[in-house]
């Protein structure tokens, strides 16, 4: 009986650990996919935006640029196959507010990378901000912080 309970607790512990790893991967891919979405919102991707995506993702997740590039490659594929951005934003709603805010600021950095803010980029960032519950004043603060 004791051994059976021990095995049950061990299994629950292992399931929760693997669940946490899966959640972390989904979180990272969602962040990367949203950066890919904003870079391609104007139907033009350029070198400046690619560099900005890699740099911003490495800052957001505190990872090296090689890992960021790998994540972005996977996220770009996911982004191209996605039906809507909801599948990415839904994974970020329960994340700490500051992390969500920094994501919006990073999206602005990517949008500004080519020196032109396309209306589609701005609309996408506004939509993401709404979906992850960023206040309008913080949306504006993130925009202003990124354009400096």
N, C-alpha and C positions, 0 to 999 in steps of 0.2 A: 504494500500500500504506500509506504513512504517512498519507495523507489518510483512508483507510478506518479506520485505528486511531484517528485523531484524532476522527472522527465517532462512532465507537463509544464512546470515553471521554466525549465530550460528551453523548451520549444517556444513558449510564449516570448521569452526573452530574445531568442534568435529571430523570431518573426518580427518583433518590434525593431530590432537592429537592422534587419534587411529592409524593413519598411522605411526606417529613417534614412537609409542610404538611397532608396528609390525616391523618397521625397526630396532629398538634397539634389539628386540628379535632375529631377523634374524642375526644381526651383532654378538651378543653373541654366538648364536648357530654355526655360521660359524667359529668363532675363536676356539670354543671347538671342533668342528668336525675336523678341521685341526690338532689340537693336537692329537686327536684320530687316525687320518690317519697316522701321523708320528710314533706313538707308535706301530701301527700294520703293518707298512710297511715291516718289516722283518719277518712277520708271527709269531712272538713271542711277547707276552705281559708278562711283569713281574711286580712284586711289585714296584720296583724302578721307572719304567716308569709310573705306575699308580699314585704313590705319586708325581712324577714330574709334571704330567699333572694337577693334582689338584692344586698344588702349583703355577705353572705357570699361570693357568687360573685365580686363585684368584688375582695374581699380575697384570695380563693384564687388568682385568675388575674391579679391586679394590672391590672385593666381598669377603665374608667369605668362608671358605673351604666347609661348608655344601651346600651353594648355588652353588659353583663350582662343587661339586660332583653331584648334581642334574642336572646341565647343561650338564655335561660330560656323564651322563647316557642317556639323550635324544640325545645328539650329537653322541654318539656311535651307537645308533640305526639308526640315519639318515645317518651316515657314511657307515654303512653296507649296507644300501639300495641304496646308491648313485651310479649313473652310472659313474660319474667323479668328480674330485675336482673342476671343473669349477663352479658348482652350489654354492660352498662355497666361492671361490675366487672372483666371480663376485660381491658379496655383499660387498667386502672390497676395491675395487678399488678407491672409492671416499672418503675413510677414510684418515685422515691426514697421511702424510708420516711417521712421527715418530711412530705412532701406528702400521703401517704396518711393519716397521723395527723391532719394539719390538716383534711383532708376530714371525718374522723369528728367532730372537734370542731365543725366548721361544721354538720354534720348535727344535732348536739345543740343548737346555737344556734337552728336553724330549729325543731326540735321544741319547745324551751322558749319560743319567741316568743309563743305564746298563753297561756303560764302553766300549761299542763297537759301532762303527758307521758302520752300514750295508750300502752297496752301494745303496740299495733301499731307505733307509732313506735319504741319501744324495741326491739322484736323485729327490725324492719327494720335499724336501726342495728347491732345485734349481728350480724345476718346479713352485712351489708356488711363489717363489721370482720373477720369470719372469712374472707370471700371475698378480701379484699385483704391478708390476712396481718398484721393488727394484733394485737399481744399483748393478752391480757385485761387486764393491768395498765394498758396504755396506753389501752384502751377505757374503763376506769374513770377514768383521769386526764382524758381528754377530756370525759367526762360531768361530772366535778366542775368542770373549768375553765369549761365552758359555763354551769353553773348559778349561777355567782357573779355 
